[in-house]
Amino acid sequence: MHIPDGYLAPQTTIPVFVGMIPLWGLALHNAKKVLLNKQIPTLSLCAAFSFVIMMFNVPVAGGSSAHAVGSALVAILFGPWPAFIAVSVALLIQALVFADGGILSFGVNCFNMAFMMPFAAYFIYKLISGKAAPGSTRSLAAAFVAAYAGINLAAFLTAVELGIQPLLFTGSDGNPLYCPYPLSISIPAMMAVHLSVAGLLEAFVTSGALAYLSKTSSSLFIRDMPDDLTGIAAAEEAHATTNKKMSFFRRYRTMLIPLLILVIFTPLGLLATGTAWGEWGPEELQQILGFIPQGFAKIADQYHAFLPDYTLPFGNEESGILQVSGYIISALFGMTIIAALIMASSRIIMRQKK
């Protein structure tokens, strides 16, 4: 679902990006209302989890691949607005550092995976779970359904955005300028993968992580938010007093240890050798179509990331050891940057609350 540059016309990507700016501003405003200081490190670790889980590509029929996103889990734990911010940051680092998703298409990717997906998942979860306690059977079932529905909504939006390109933008020769596949192809192709594989993967990851966190890390999440500022201040002061002598690792070890284990196993994503549908590079499109769309050729590969495709910028790209090392180093580097950005920006936001 990470749309690369070249598949969407600037007439699509630029208006969407501009439209996303006030939504990001609204997200910051609303996050300030619902977040407590004690939740900031946990939110940053959940954003890192979203980044790492997206590196686990799984092979699907037809030689393609798919992955989970993790934004439904963040929305269930913190609400949709903090999830919007967290996943947007993860997508930004993926695009800038790893060329996973385009720069021009960043706004579209955020709309699909950071905005629509967590909002849909959050409200579906709330509708089904009701007042059930987190970690209860009803809560986990709600998380399963919400995550499955959320990622499939994001996939459908991606398919539509790609599929309308040949309807709107063609060259003088009649060939598509950007994405070459119409809605009649893009929707079945995207939805077949996500309804059968990616949706179930997202659902199991979300419900499984929620079950784990409910049992091991419940103290890291606010269950009943105080309604007044005095109550919030008292809750944060009590939290700070309880944990002031604990190291960061000890306090958050129930989240850090699983994250580090996931990092070690990220090279499993290399087993899915096929490119995800709609994410082919110029050479692959040339082989598939026999030509490269003119608009695509002008936009694609204009930006060169530091660690493209989670590979090291030196050595033999065919070396298995270097590929594995590149994946692990990229995972550590990426989640560290994301967590640091979330914590820094959140601290600034929280200061404005005072």
C-alpha positions as semicolon CSV with decimal commas, in nm:
position;residue;x (nm);y (nm);z (nm)
1;M;0,000;0,000;0,000
2;H;0,304;0,230;0,001
3;I;0,239;0,411;-0,327
4;P;0,575;0,508;-0,481
5;D;0,630;0,830;-0,671
6;G;0,531;0,809;-1,035
7;Y;0,211;0,611;-0,994
8;L;-0,001;0,916;-0,914
9;A;-0,013;1,242;-1,108
10;P;0,095;1,562;-0,929
11;Q;-0,264;1,676;-0,986
12;T;-0,356;1,399;-0,741
13;T;-0,073;1,406;-0,488
14;I;-0,036;1,782;-0,437
15;P;-0,404;1,859;-0,355
16;V;-0,417;1,562;-0,117
17;F;-0,100;1,674;0,060
18;V;-0,235;2,028;0,096
19;G;-0,560;1,888;0,232
20;M;-0,371;1,681;0,486
21;I;-0,196;1,982;0,642
22;P;-0,499;2,107;0,839
23;L;-0,572;1,747;0,942
24;W;-0,221;1,714;1,088
25;G;-0,275;2,043;1,269
26;L;-0,608;1,919;1,404
27;A;-0,442;1,594;1,511
28;L;-0,181;1,783;1,713
29;H;-0,452;1,993;1,874
30;N;-0,664;1,691;1,969
31;A;-0,367;1,480;2,079
32;K;-0,280;1,752;2,329
33;K;-0,621;1,704;2,488
34;V;-0,615;1,325;2,522
35;L;-0,250;1,241;2,589
36;L;-0,079;1,238;2,926
37;N;0,296;1,272;2,971
38;K;0,314;0,912;3,092
39;Q;0,177;0,792;2,757
40;I;0,434;0,963;2,535
41;P;0,709;0,695;2,559
42;T;0,447;0,424;2,508
43;L;0,307;0,601;2,201
44;S;0,658;0,637;2,058
45;L;0,723;0,265;2,107
46;C;0,392;0,181;1,939
47;A;0,491;0,400;1,643
48;A;0,820;0,208;1,627
49;F;0,619;-0,116;1,636
50;S;0,413;0,001;1,338
51;F;0,732;0,074;1,146
52;V;0,893;-0,260;1,225
53;I;0,581;-0,467;1,156
54;M;0,558;-0,311;0,808
55;M;0,897;-0,462;0,728
56;F;0,756;-0,814;0,760
57;N;0,650;-0,876;0,402
58;V;0,476;-1,208;0,345
59;P;0,452;-1,377;0,002
60;V;0,110;-1,406;-0,158
61;A;-0,025;-1,586;-0,463
62;G;0,087;-1,447;-0,796
63;G;0,439;-1,360;-0,680
64;S;0,336;-1,046;-0,490
65;S;0,374;-0,962;-0,121
66;A;0,181;-0,792;0,160
67;H;0,234;-0,669;0,515
68;A;0,051;-0,549;0,824
69;V;0,048;-0,180;0,920
70;G;-0,018;-0,166;1,294
71;S;-0,214;0,159;1,293
72;A;-0,531;-0,009;1,420
73;L;-0,350;-0,117;1,737
74;V;-0,220;0,236;1,801
75;A;-0,570;0,378;1,753
76;I;-0,726;0,126;1,991
77;L;-0,469;0,202;2,260
78;F;-0,448;0,582;2,231
79;G;-0,733;0,699;2,010
80;P;-0,733;0,791;1,640
81;W;-0,568;1,133;1,662
82;P;-0,246;1,020;1,836
83;A;-0,243;0,719;1,601
84;F;-0,268;0,955;1,305
85;I;0,042;1,140;1,424
86;A;0,239;0,828;1,514
87;V;0,180;0,643;1,187
88;S;0,240;0,962;0,983
89;V;0,583;0,990;1,143
90;A;0,656;0,624;1,066
91;L;0,551;0,673;0,702
92;L;0,762;0,989;0,677
93;I;1,078;0,810;0,791
94;Q;1,002;0,519;0,560
95;A;0,975;0,755;0,264
96;L;1,273;0,980;0,345
97;V;1,524;0,724;0,469
98;F;1,421;0,396;0,306
99;A;1,231;0,499;-0,013
100;D;0,938;0,288;0,106
101;G;0,658;0,501;-0,033
102;G;0,709;0,815;-0,237
103;I;0,787;1,171;-0,131
104;L;0,520;1,329;-0,351
105;S;0,275;1,054;-0,259
106;F;0,345;1,091;0,114
107;G;0,018;1,277;0,174
108;V;-0,185;1,009;-0,006
109;N;-0,014;0,727;0,185
110;C;-0,082;0,908;0,513
111;F;-0,446;0,960;0,418
112;N;-0,487;0,587;0,354
113;M;-0,281;0,427;0,631
114;A;-0,244;0,695;0,900
115;F;-0,584;0,866;0,879
116;M;-0,859;0,651;0,731
117;M;-0,733;0,317;0,859
118;P;-0,694;0,404;1,231
119;F;-1,012;0,611;1,240
120;A;-1,218;0,333;1,085
121;A;-1,058;0,071;1,310
122;Y;-1,109;0,282;1,623
123;F;-1,480;0,342;1,571
124;I;-1,548;-0,017;1,467
125;Y;-1,361;-0,135;1,777
126;K;-1,561;0,098;2,002
127;L;-1,888;-0,009;1,840
128;I;-1,823;-0,379;1,895
129;S;-1,632;-0,374;2,226
130;G;-1,867;-0,140;2,408
131;K;-1,755;-0,117;2,769
132;A;-1,569;-0,448;2,765
133;A;-1,240;-0,448;2,952
134;P;-0,924;-0,438;2,735
135;G;-0,799;-0,792;2,687
136;S;-1,140;-0,951;2,736
137;T;-1,274;-1,189;2,475
138;R;-1,513;-0,928;2,340
139;S;-1,238;-0,666;2,329
140;L;-1,002;-0,895;2,137
141;A;-1,276;-1,000;1,894
142;A;-1,354;-0,631;1,835
143;A;-0,986;-0,558;1,772
144;F;-0,968;-0,847;1,524
145;V;-1,267;-0,722;1,323
146;A;-1,163;-0,357;1,343
147;A;-0,810;-0,421;1,222
148;Y;-0,932;-0,642;0,936
149;A;-1,182;-0,379;0,824
150;G;-0,937;-0,090;0,865
151;I;-0,660;-0,228;0,648
152;N;-0,905;-0,336;0,379
153;L;-1,052;0,013;0,369
154;A;-0,701;0,154;0,323
155;A;-0,633;-0,102;0,048
156;F;-0,957;-0,012;-0,130
157;L;-0,872;0,359;-0,123
158;T;-0,526;0,282;-0,260
159;A;-0,679;0,075;-0,540
160;V;-0,917;0,357;-0,633
161;E;-0,641;0,620;-0,629
162;L;-0,428;0,406;-0,857
163;G;-0,714;0,293;-1,079
164;I;-0,845;0,640;-1,165
165;Q;-0,508;0,753;-1,303
166;P;-0,546;0,598;-1,652
167;L;-0,895;0,744;-1,669
168;L;-0,771;1,096;-1,602
169;F;-0,420;1,113;-1,740
170;T;-0,315;0,970;-2,078
171;G;-0,055;1,077;-2,332
172;S;-0,099;1,172;-2,697
173;D;-0,034;0,809;-2,788
174;G;-0,323;0,695;-2,570
175;N;-0,101;0,524;-2,314
176;P;-0,145;0,601;-1,941
177;L;0,097;0,859;-1,805
178;Y;0,111;0,723;-1,451
179;C;-0,042;0,405;-1,304
180;P;-0,126;0,194;-1,610
181;Y;-0,400;-0,020;-1,456
182;P;-0,768;0,087;-1,448
183;L;-1,015;0,028;-1,166
184;S;-1,123;-0,302;-1,321
185;I;-0,774;-0,436;-1,247
186;S;-0,651;-0,234;-0,949
187;I;-0,948;-0,306;-0,720
188;P;-0,957;-0,687;-0,768
189;A;-0,577;-0,709;-0,747
190;M;-0,546;-0,506;-0,427
191;M;-0,852;-0,644;-0,253
192;A;-0,776;-1,010;-0,328
193;V;-0,444;-0,976;-0,145
194;H;-0,579;-0,780;0,151
195;L;-0,905;-0,966;0,201
196;S;-0,728;-1,303;0,199
197;V;-0,384;-1,236;0,351
198;A;-0,296;-0,885;0,469
199;G;-0,629;-0,832;0,645
200;L;-0,596;-1,152;0,847
201;L;-0,234;-1,071;0,924
202;E;-0,331;-0,726;1,052
203;A;-0,617;-0,874;1,255
204;F;-0,402;-1,138;1,426
205;V;-0,119;-0,892;1,493
206;T;-0,357;-0,634;1,643
207;S;-0,557;-0,870;1,863
208;G;-0,245;-1,061;1,969
209;A;-0,054;-0,745;2,061
210;L;-0,356;-0,609;2,249
211;A;-0,388;-0,932;2,447
212;Y;-0,017;-0,923;2,533
213;L;-0,014;-0,557;2,636
214;S;-0,331;-0,591;2,842
215;K;-0,165;-0,862;3,050
216;T;0,189;-0,727;3,075
217;S;0,173;-0,349;3,035
218;S;-0,168;-0,232;3,152
219;S;-0,008;0,026;3,380
220;L;0,139;0,202;3,077
221;F;-0,205;0,293;2,943
222;I;-0,471;0,521;3,083
223;R;-0,805;0,341;3,126
224;D;-1,007;0,617;3,292
225;M;-0,898;0,967;3,196
226;P;-0,959;1,232;3,463
227;D;-1,203;1,495;3,341
228;D;-1,036;1,797;3,496
229;L;-0,685;1,940;3,476
230;T;-0,630;1,891;3,850
231;G;-0,703;1,521;3,817
232;I;-0,469;1,493;3,518
233;A;-0,189;1,671;3,703
234;A;-0,236;1,446;4,006
235;A;-0,229;1,132;3,788
236;E;0,092;1,241;3,619
237;E;0,256;1,339;3,948
238;A;0,168;0,999;4,098
239;H;0,310;0,825;3,793
240;A;0,633;1,028;3,809
241;T;0,676;0,957;4,181
242;T;0,624;0,584;4,133
243;N;0,867;0,553;3,843
244;K;1,133;0,820;3,905
245;K;1,388;0,564;4,026
246;M;1,325;0,316;3,745
247;S;1,540;0,308;3,431
248;F;1,370;0,352;3,093
249;F;1,443;-0,008;2,994
250;R;1,308;-0,149;3,319
251;R;0,993;0,063;3,301
252;Y;0,915;-0,031;2,940
253;R;1,086;-0,368;2,913
254;T;0,761;-0,549;2,838
255;M;0,743;-0,348;2,515
256;L;1,113;-0,307;2,441
257;I;1,201;-0,677;2,457
258;P;0,934;-0,786;2,204
259;L;1,037;-0,494;1,979
260;L;1,400;-0,604;1,983
261;I;1,297;-0,962;1,910
262;L;1,094;-0,838;1,613
263;V;1,396;-0,643;1,490
264;I;1,609;-0,958;1,495
265;F;1,350;-1,141;1,287
266;T;1,283;-0,861;1,035
267;P;1,501;-1,036;0,772
268;L;1,216;-1,285;0,739
269;G;1,063;-1,012;0,524
270;L;1,331;-1,091;0,265
271;L;1,164;-1,427;0,202
272;A;0,887;-1,244;0,015
273;T;1,082;-1,180;-0,303
274;G;0,788;-1,053;-0,505
275;T;0,711;-0,681;-0,527
276;A;0,385;-0,567;-0,372
277;W;0,118;-0,488;-0,631
278;G;0,146;-0,131;-0,754
279;E;0,497;-0,080;-0,620
280;W;0,706;-0,192;-0,919
281;G;1,011;0,003;-1,024
282;P;1,078;0,130;-1,378
283;E;1,259;-0,186;-1,489
284;E;0,980;-0,410;-1,363
285;L;0,716;-0,199;-1,537
286;Q;0,917;-0,220;-1,859
287;Q;0,914;-0,598;-1,834
288;I;0,543;-0,613;-1,748
289;L;0,408;-0,355;-1,992
290;G;0,673;-0,331;-2,259
291;F;0,698;0,044;-2,193
292;I;0,737;0,290;-1,908
293;P;0,457;0,548;-1,871
294;Q;0,592;0,893;-1,959
295;G;0,470;1,069;-1,647
296;F;0,596;0,785;-1,430
297;A;0,942;0,807;-1,589
298;K;0,967;1,180;-1,508
299;I;0,878;1,142;-1,141
300;A;0,999;0,798;-1,030
301;D;1,345;0,759;-0,880
302;Q;1,407;1,135;-0,860
303;Y;1,471;1,106;-0,486
304;H;1,750;0,881;-0,362
305;A;1,711;0,761;-0,006
306;F;1,997;0,684;0,232
307;L;1,900;0,320;0,289
308;P;1,676;0,233;-0,008
309;D;1,469;-0,081;0,041
310;Y;1,634;-0,130;0,383
311;T;1,973;-0,211;0,228
312;L;2,317;-0,089;0,326
313;P;2,475;0,179;0,102
314;F;2,787;-0,031;0,042
315;G;2,894;-0,384;-0,044
316;N;2,739;-0,648;-0,267
317;E;2,360;-0,619;-0,278
318;E;2,338;-0,991;-0,358
319;S;2,520;-1,089;-0,039
320;G;2,282;-1,267;0,196
321;I;2,475;-1,152;0,503
322;L;2,464;-0,789;0,393
323;Q;2,094;-0,811;0,316
324;V;2,018;-0,954;0,659
325;S;2,245;-0,699;0,828
326;G;2,088;-0,417;0,629
327;Y;1,739;-0,518;0,737
328;I;1,832;-0,538;1,105
329;I;2,030;-0,212;1,102
330;S;1,749;-0,038;0,913
331;A;1,493;-0,161;1,166
332;L;1,698;-0,035;1,461
333;F;1,778;0,295;1,290
334;G;1,424;0,356;1,176
335;M;1,246;0,278;1,500
336;T;1,499;0,484;1,698
337;I;1,441;0,791;1,480
338;I;1,065;0,748;1,490
339;A;1,053;0,702;1,866
340;A;1,277;1,005;1,917
341;L;1,066;1,225;1,688
342;I;0,743;1,121;1,857
343;M;0,884;1,184;2,204
344;A;1,035;1,521;2,110
345;S;0,727;1,652;1,932
346;S;0,494;1,519;2,201
347;R;0,694;1,688;2,476
348;I;0,658;2,019;2,292
349;I;0,283;1,964;2,255
350;M;0,244;1,874;2,621
351;R;0,430;2,187;2,733
352;Q;0,171;2,394;2,546
353;K;-0,099;2,230;2,758
354;K;0,039;2,387;3,073
